Amino acid sequence: MDFSTLLLAVAILGCPIGMGIMMWMMNKQMGGQHNQAVSEDQLPADPAARLVALREQRAALEAEIAETTQVAELETRREALVNDRPAVPYKGRR
């Protein structure tokens, strides 16, 4: 195998391997469980503490829903401005 063939093989394999390494490192930095929901095993056994944990989880989910709805509305407005047509309000599912 000559040098140019070896260089081509390294260039072709280097990109996906480097991307995989970067994804692994980023996942490791974020703790691997950034946006995962609370499972049954993670909830406290005490009913009162379980209720508090579930209410906290519900509040976090409601905040995320509100933020996502706002982003969708802004995206609709942006698309309307880009396409130069009147904006139609976003009607999220309830």
VENCORFEN-V422787 format. One record per pair of residues at least 12 apart in sequence whose C-alpha atoms are under 10 Angstrom apart, sorted by the first residue. I is the first residue (numbers start at 0). J is the second residue. Records with the same first field share a line. If there is no record, write none. Layout:
I = J, J
This chain:
36 = 56, 60
37 = 52, 53, 56
64 = 91
67 = 91
68 = 89, 90, 91, 92
69 = 89
70 = 89
71 = 88, 89, 90, 91
72 = 86, 87, 88, 89, 90, 91
73 = 88, 89
74 = 89
75 = 87, 88, 89
76 = 88, 89
